[in-house]
Amino acid sequence: MTSEEYRVAKIDGRDVPWDPSQLRQIQEHPCFNAGACHAFGRMHLAVAPKCNIQCNY
């Protein structure tokens, strides 16, 4: 899939292409998986000077 074929989300007035690999990572991540919400605990630790909540699981 080329960048011209990516679906686009409008964020703050800008068109941002969806990245398929990032979407796949989000779907498999226990924090965003509805089936995992009762099996795993999660805690966000703000350790960066500017928290961006991108843990790259």
Distance bins in CASP14 RR format, pairs under 12 A and 6 or more apart:
PFRMAT RR
TARGET T0000
AUTHOR 0000-0000-0000
RMODE 2
METHOD distances of the structure
MODEL  1
1 7 0 0 0 0 1 0 0 0 0 0 0
1 17 0 0 0 0 0 1 0 0 0 0 0
1 18 0 0 0 0 0 1 0 0 0 0 0
1 19 0 0 0 0 0 1 0 0 0 0 0
1 20 1 0 0 1 0 0 0 0 0 0 0
1 21 0 0 0 0 0 1 0 0 0 0 0
1 23 0 0 0 0 0 1 0 0 0 0 0
2 17 0 0 0 0 0 1 0 0 0 0 0
2 20 0 0 0 0 0 1 0 0 0 0 0
3 15 0 0 0 0 0 1 0 0 0 0 0
3 16 0 0 0 0 0 1 0 0 0 0 0
3 17 1 0 1 0 0 0 0 0 0 0 0
3 18 0 0 0 0 0 1 0 0 0 0 0
3 19 0 0 0 0 1 0 0 0 0 0 0
3 20 0 0 0 0 0 1 0 0 0 0 0
4 17 0 0 0 0 1 0 0 0 0 0 0
5 17 0 0 0 0 1 0 0 0 0 0 0
5 18 0 0 0 0 0 1 0 0 0 0 0
5 20 0 0 0 0 1 0 0 0 0 0 0
6 15 0 0 0 0 0 1 0 0 0 0 0
6 16 0 0 0 0 1 0 0 0 0 0 0
6 17 1 1 0 0 0 0 0 0 0 0 0
6 18 1 0 1 0 0 0 0 0 0 0 0
6 19 1 0 0 1 0 0 0 0 0 0 0
6 20 1 0 0 1 0 0 0 0 0 0 0
6 21 0 0 0 0 0 1 0 0 0 0 0
6 22 0 0 0 0 0 1 0 0 0 0 0
6 23 0 0 0 0 1 0 0 0 0 0 0
7 15 0 0 0 0 0 1 0 0 0 0 0
7 16 0 0 0 0 1 0 0 0 0 0 0
7 17 1 0 0 1 0 0 0 0 0 0 0
7 18 1 0 1 0 0 0 0 0 0 0 0
7 19 0 0 0 0 0 1 0 0 0 0 0
7 20 0 0 0 0 1 0 0 0 0 0 0
7 23 0 0 0 0 1 0 0 0 0 0 0
8 14 0 0 0 0 1 0 0 0 0 0 0
8 15 1 0 1 0 0 0 0 0 0 0 0
8 16 1 0 0 1 0 0 0 0 0 0 0
8 17 1 0 1 0 0 0 0 0 0 0 0
8 18 1 0 0 1 0 0 0 0 0 0 0
8 19 0 0 0 0 0 1 0 0 0 0 0
9 15 1 0 0 1 0 0 0 0 0 0 0
9 16 1 0 1 0 0 0 0 0 0 0 0
9 17 0 0 0 0 1 0 0 0 0 0 0
9 18 1 0 0 1 0 0 0 0 0 0 0
9 19 0 0 0 0 0 1 0 0 0 0 0
9 22 0 0 0 0 0 1 0 0 0 0 0
9 23 0 0 0 0 0 1 0 0 0 0 0
10 16 1 0 0 1 0 0 0 0 0 0 0
10 17 0 0 0 0 0 1 0 0 0 0 0
10 18 0 0 0 0 0 1 0 0 0 0 0
11 17 0 0 0 0 0 1 0 0 0 0 0
11 18 0 0 0 0 0 1 0 0 0 0 0
16 22 0 0 0 0 0 1 0 0 0 0 0
17 23 0 0 0 0 0 1 0 0 0 0 0
18 24 0 0 0 0 0 1 0 0 0 0 0
18 26 0 0 0 0 0 1 0 0 0 0 0
19 25 0 0 0 0 1 0 0 0 0 0 0
19 26 0 0 0 0 1 0 0 0 0 0 0
20 26 0 0 0 0 0 1 0 0 0 0 0
20 27 0 0 0 0 0 1 0 0 0 0 0
21 27 0 0 0 0 0 1 0 0 0 0 0
21 28 0 0 0 0 0 1 0 0 0 0 0
21 56 0 0 0 0 0 1 0 0 0 0 0
22 28 0 0 0 0 0 1 0 0 0 0 0
22 29 0 0 0 0 0 1 0 0 0 0 0
22 32 0 0 0 0 0 1 0 0 0 0 0
22 54 0 0 0 0 1 0 0 0 0 0 0
22 56 0 0 0 0 1 0 0 0 0 0 0
22 57 0 0 0 0 0 1 0 0 0 0 0
23 29 0 0 0 0 0 1 0 0 0 0 0
23 32 0 0 0 0 0 1 0 0 0 0 0
24 32 0 0 0 0 0 1 0 0 0 0 0
24 57 0 0 0 0 0 1 0 0 0 0 0
25 31 0 0 0 0 0 1 0 0 0 0 0
25 32 0 0 0 0 1 0 0 0 0 0 0
25 33 0 0 0 0 0 1 0 0 0 0 0
25 54 0 0 0 0 0 1 0 0 0 0 0
25 55 0 0 0 0 0 1 0 0 0 0 0
25 56 1 0 0 1 0 0 0 0 0 0 0
25 57 1 0 0 1 0 0 0 0 0 0 0
26 32 1 0 1 0 0 0 0 0 0 0 0
26 33 0 0 0 0 1 0 0 0 0 0 0
26 53 0 0 0 0 0 1 0 0 0 0 0
26 54 0 0 0 0 0 1 0 0 0 0 0
26 55 0 0 0 0 0 1 0 0 0 0 0
26 56 0 0 0 0 0 1 0 0 0 0 0
26 57 0 0 0 0 1 0 0 0 0 0 0
27 33 1 0 0 1 0 0 0 0 0 0 0
27 34 0 0 0 0 0 1 0 0 0 0 0
27 35 0 0 0 0 0 1 0 0 0 0 0
27 36 0 0 0 0 0 1 0 0 0 0 0
27 57 0 0 0 0 0 1 0 0 0 0 0
28 35 0 0 0 0 0 1 0 0 0 0 0
28 36 0 0 0 0 1 0 0 0 0 0 0
28 57 0 0 0 0 1 0 0 0 0 0 0
29 35 0 0 0 0 0 1 0 0 0 0 0
29 36 0 0 0 0 1 0 0 0 0 0 0
29 37 0 0 0 0 0 1 0 0 0 0 0
29 40 0 0 0 0 0 1 0 0 0 0 0
29 42 0 0 0 0 1 0 0 0 0 0 0
29 53 0 0 0 0 0 1 0 0 0 0 0
29 54 0 0 0 0 0 1 0 0 0 0 0
29 55 0 0 0 0 1 0 0 0 0 0 0
29 56 0 0 0 0 1 0 0 0 0 0 0
29 57 1 0 1 0 0 0 0 0 0 0 0
30 36 1 0 1 0 0 0 0 0 0 0 0
30 37 0 0 0 0 1 0 0 0 0 0 0
30 38 0 0 0 0 0 1 0 0 0 0 0
30 39 1 0 0 1 0 0 0 0 0 0 0
30 40 1 0 1 0 0 0 0 0 0 0 0
30 41 1 0 0 1 0 0 0 0 0 0 0
30 42 1 0 0 1 0 0 0 0 0 0 0
30 55 0 0 0 0 0 1 0 0 0 0 0
30 57 1 0 0 1 0 0 0 0 0 0 0
31 37 0 0 0 0 1 0 0 0 0 0 0
31 39 0 0 0 0 0 1 0 0 0 0 0
31 40 1 0 0 1 0 0 0 0 0 0 0
31 41 0 0 0 0 1 0 0 0 0 0 0
31 42 1 0 1 0 0 0 0 0 0 0 0
31 43 0 0 0 0 0 1 0 0 0 0 0
31 44 0 0 0 0 1 0 0 0 0 0 0
31 53 0 0 0 0 1 0 0 0 0 0 0
31 54 0 0 0 0 0 1 0 0 0 0 0
31 55 0 0 0 0 1 0 0 0 0 0 0
31 57 1 0 0 1 0 0 0 0 0 0 0
32 40 0 0 0 0 0 1 0 0 0 0 0
32 42 0 0 0 0 0 1 0 0 0 0 0
32 53 0 0 0 0 0 1 0 0 0 0 0
32 55 0 0 0 0 0 1 0 0 0 0 0
32 57 0 0 0 0 1 0 0 0 0 0 0
33 39 0 0 0 0 1 0 0 0 0 0 0
33 40 0 0 0 0 1 0 0 0 0 0 0
33 41 0 0 0 0 0 1 0 0 0 0 0
33 42 0 0 0 0 0 1 0 0 0 0 0
33 57 0 0 0 0 0 1 0 0 0 0 0
34 40 0 0 0 0 0 1 0 0 0 0 0
36 42 0 0 0 0 1 0 0 0 0 0 0
36 57 0 0 0 0 0 1 0 0 0 0 0
40 57 0 0 0 0 0 1 0 0 0 0 0
42 53 0 0 0 0 0 1 0 0 0 0 0
42 55 0 0 0 0 1 0 0 0 0 0 0
42 57 0 0 0 0 0 1 0 0 0 0 0
43 55 0 0 0 0 0 1 0 0 0 0 0
44 51 1 0 0 1 0 0 0 0 0 0 0
44 52 0 0 0 0 0 1 0 0 0 0 0
44 53 1 0 0 1 0 0 0 0 0 0 0
44 54 0 0 0 0 0 1 0 0 0 0 0
44 55 0 0 0 0 1 0 0 0 0 0 0
45 51 0 0 0 0 1 0 0 0 0 0 0
45 53 0 0 0 0 0 1 0 0 0 0 0
45 55 0 0 0 0 1 0 0 0 0 0 0
46 52 0 0 0 0 1 0 0 0 0 0 0
46 53 0 0 0 0 1 0 0 0 0 0 0
46 55 0 0 0 0 0 1 0 0 0 0 0
47 53 0 0 0 0 0 1 0 0 0 0 0
47 55 0 0 0 0 0 1 0 0 0 0 0
48 54 0 0 0 0 1 0 0 0 0 0 0
48 55 0 0 0 0 0 1 0 0 0 0 0
END
